[in-house]
């Protein structure tokens, strides 16, 4: 009986692993048509939302994920692919402010301050994506982050009926541990969307970003 119980437990665990990895691959497959790694192929849009992350790790080491996102935002802006940068991140503590940190570095790199909009309530990827549409009144935009994060962000957008594309910037070489955690993050996202039906923590009043092209030109 004990051996039979272990056998059943083994197959249950194996089945859970297969389902988890299958869902992970499904999200990657579903969002692949909307991801661009070549800046030349990236379709122009009015706004790009840059998903926030810490500039430094707790050890004080520079976070390369942050560096690549900032560089990606600069590339898209300087190539004329976007007109406004919406910087979305966590501002839960006075000593930690992702949007303001990104703003400082982008202005230092030459971005016009008038072309930068801050979203202080991007506590989660879901919050950042939905708030871009609901608060900032943009329904067709570019997301800037690493590819694995692009896939989750785009999946949220597709589920919510939001049009988006993603400029997938480079990732550090040692990405295994982060990608492993991403599998769990994707399961959490599926629960949020299909079971809990979560909404952003905060919405608030509309703060439209100025329109600089006609809607009919958006997909040209």
N, C-alpha and C positions, 0 to 999 in steps of 0.2 A: 504493500500500500504506500509506504514511504517513497519508494522508487517511482511509483506511478504518479504520486503528487509532484515530485520534482520534475518529472517529464512534462506534466501539464503546465507547470509554472514556467519551464524553459520555453515551451511553444507559445505561451501567452506573451512572454517577454519578447520573443523573436517576432511575433506578429505585431506587437506595439512598435518595435524598431522599424519594421518594414513599412508600416503605415506612416510613421513619423517621417521617414526618409522620402516616401512617396509624396507626401504633402509638401515637403520641402522642394522636391523637384517640380511638382505641379506649379507652385508659385513662380519658380524660375522660368518654366516654360511659358506660362500665361503672360508674363510681363516682358519677355525677351524682345518682342517687336517694337517696344517703346523705349529701348535703351540704346544710347549712342556713346561709343568710346572715342570716336573720331570727331573732333570739334568741327571739321569742315562739313560733316554730314548732319550736324545738329540743326534742326529746323529753328529759325528765329521765332522768338516769342517776346511778348512785352515784359514778362517778369520771370525771374529765376528765384526759387526759394532755396536758400542754402541751409541745410540741416545742421544744427549746432552740435558741437562736441567740445570737450575740455581742451584748452590749449596745451596744458601740461598734465602729465600723470601725477599721482600723489607723491611719487618719488622726486618730482621736480624735472623729470625728463620731458623733452618736447614731444608732443603727440603728433606723429606723422599723419594720422587721419585728418587732423585739423589742418595741417600744412597743405595737404593735397586738395582739400575742399576750398581753402582760400585761393590757392593757385588756379583751381578749376573755375572759380567765380571770376577771377581776373581774366582768364582766357576767354570766357564767354562774353564778358563785358567789353574787353578790348577788341574782340573780333566783331562786335556789333550784333552778336546773337541775341542779346537781351538789352533792355533799356533801364530796368530797375532790378536791384537786388533786394529781396526780402530775406532778412536774416532772422531765422526762427530758432529759438533755443530756450534753455532753462534759465530762469531768473528767480529761483526760489529763495535764495539767500543774498543778502547785501554784498557779501564777499565773493559771490560767484555769479557772473553775468555773461553768458555766452553771446547774446546778440551784441552787446556793447564792445566786447573783446574783438569780435569779428569786424565790427564797424571801424574800430580804431585801426586795425591792421589793413583793412581795405582802403581807407582814406589815406593812410601812410603810403600805400602802394599806388595812389593816383586816382582812385575812384571819386567822382564828384559826390560830396555829401548829400546833395539833393536827389541823387539817384539811389539812395539807400533808405530802406524802410525797415523798422525793427518790430519783431513780434516777440514780446517778452513771455508769452504763454505757450511756447512750444515745448511743453514738458515731455511729451512723447511724440513719436513719429505720427501717430494718428491725429494728435492735436495740431501739429504743424500743417499737415496736408488739408485737413478739413477747415481749419481757420483761414488758410490761404484763399479758399473758395468762399466761405461763409462770411468772414470778417472783412477780408481785403478785396472781395468781389472779383476774384480772378478765377475763371473756370478752365483756362487752358494755359498751362505754365510749364516751365522746366524745373526739374528737381536736380540739385547738385549734391552728390555724395558718392560713396564707394558703391561698386556694383551690387554686392550682396544687400546693402541697405536700399539701393535703388529698387530692387525687386520687391522688398516688403512695402516700401512707400508707394510704389506704383500699384501693388495689389490693393492697398487701402483705397487709393484713388479710384481704381476701376470699380471696386465694390460700391463706392459712394456715388458713382456716376460722374466723377470728375475727370476731365481730360488733362492728361499730363504726359510729359516725356522726361527722360532722365539722362543727364550727362554724367556718365560713370567715370569718376576720376580714379587715379592710381591708388593702389593699396600698398601698405608696407609689405615686405617680403614674408615676414613671419605672421601669417594671418590665420593659422589653423585654429588657435584657441578662440579667436573672435568669431570665426565662421562656425565653430562648434556651438558657441552661445547663441548664434543667430538662429540655429535650428529651434532652440527653445523659444526664442523671441517670436518666431513665426507661428509656433503653436499657440502662444499667448495671443497673437494677433487674430488668429482664426477664432479663438474663444471670444475675444472682444467683439468681433464683427458678427459672428453667427449665433453665439449663445447669449453673451451679456448685452450685445447691441450697444456698446459704449459710445458715448459722445465726448467731445472735448471737455476738459475740466472747466474752461472758461470760453465764452464766445464774446458777448458784449456788442457794442454798436458797430455798424458798418463803417469801415475806413477805406473807401475805394482808392486804389492806386490809379493815377491818371491813365486814360487810354491813349495810346500813341499810334494805333493802326486800326483799320476797319475790321470788324468781326469776320467779314467774308474773305479777308486776306489771310486769316489765321492759319489755314492749312496749306497755303501755297508753298 
